[in-house]
Amino acid sequence: MKIAGLNTFRTHKEVLPLVAIMSVATIGCLGFCCYSMMKPDVMCSRKDSIPSWMRYRADKKQKIYTSDKDWKLDERTAEVEKLRKEIGSTR
């Protein structure tokens, strides 16, 4: 008697929804685990002296990626930059 195989699915059709639901749940669980491990607040290595969430600082420039953000200056920001240049102010 074969336990798992294509012939089992042909003879026992009631098993197909169970296998499909369990497959989708397993793939979703693995996908969420991979997604969660890529976040900066997750620490997997005990050898690092500085945790990953401590590496991000406000005074250090960080690279970010946004696909839908338009980085052009609007009128108000351009006017503020112009006034800063006039008075010689720096950030």
SULTARA-V306858 format. One record per residue. N is the residue number from 1. RES is the residue in one small letter. OMEGA is omega in degrees with one decimal (* if undefined). Layout:
BEGIN
n:N res:RES omega:OMEGA
n:N res:RES omega:OMEGA
END
This chain:
BEGIN
n:1 res:m omega:178.5
n:2 res:k omega:-178.4
n:3 res:i omega:-177.9
n:4 res:a omega:178.7
n:5 res:g omega:-179.4
n:6 res:l omega:178.5
n:7 res:n omega:177.6
n:8 res:t omega:179.4
n:9 res:f omega:178.5
n:10 res:r omega:-178.2
n:11 res:t omega:-179.0
n:12 res:h omega:-175.9
n:13 res:k omega:-179.8
n:14 res:e omega:-179.9
n:15 res:v omega:-176.5
n:16 res:l omega:178.5
n:17 res:p omega:178.8
n:18 res:l omega:179.6
n:19 res:v omega:179.9
n:20 res:a omega:-179.7
n:21 res:i omega:179.5
n:22 res:m omega:178.0
n:23 res:s omega:179.1
n:24 res:v omega:179.4
n:25 res:a omega:179.7
n:26 res:t omega:178.7
n:27 res:i omega:177.3
n:28 res:g omega:178.7
n:29 res:c omega:178.5
n:30 res:l omega:177.9
n:31 res:g omega:178.7
n:32 res:f omega:177.1
n:33 res:c omega:177.8
n:34 res:c omega:178.4
n:35 res:y omega:-178.3
n:36 res:s omega:-178.4
n:37 res:m omega:-179.5
n:38 res:m omega:-179.4
n:39 res:k omega:-175.9
n:40 res:p omega:-178.7
n:41 res:d omega:178.2
n:42 res:v omega:-179.8
n:43 res:m omega:-178.3
n:44 res:c omega:-175.2
n:45 res:s omega:177.1
n:46 res:r omega:-176.5
n:47 res:k omega:179.7
n:48 res:d omega:179.5
n:49 res:s omega:179.5
n:50 res:i omega:177.2
n:51 res:p omega:-175.1
n:52 res:s omega:-180.0
n:53 res:w omega:176.8
n:54 res:m omega:-179.2
n:55 res:r omega:179.9
n:56 res:y omega:-178.1
n:57 res:r omega:179.8
n:58 res:a omega:-177.8
n:59 res:d omega:-179.5
n:60 res:k omega:180.0
n:61 res:k omega:179.5
n:62 res:q omega:175.4
n:63 res:k omega:176.0
n:64 res:i omega:177.6
n:65 res:y omega:171.5
n:66 res:t omega:-175.3
n:67 res:s omega:-174.0
n:68 res:d omega:-177.6
n:69 res:k omega:175.5
n:70 res:d omega:-172.0
n:71 res:w omega:177.6
n:72 res:k omega:179.6
n:73 res:l omega:174.5
n:74 res:d omega:-175.3
n:75 res:e omega:-176.6
n:76 res:r omega:179.7
n:77 res:t omega:178.1
n:78 res:a omega:178.9
n:79 res:e omega:178.2
n:80 res:v omega:178.2
n:81 res:e omega:178.6
n:82 res:k omega:178.7
n:83 res:l omega:177.9
n:84 res:r omega:178.7
n:85 res:k omega:180.0
n:86 res:e omega:-176.7
n:87 res:i omega:177.2
n:88 res:g omega:-179.0
n:89 res:s omega:174.6
n:90 res:t omega:-178.2
n:91 res:r omega:*
END
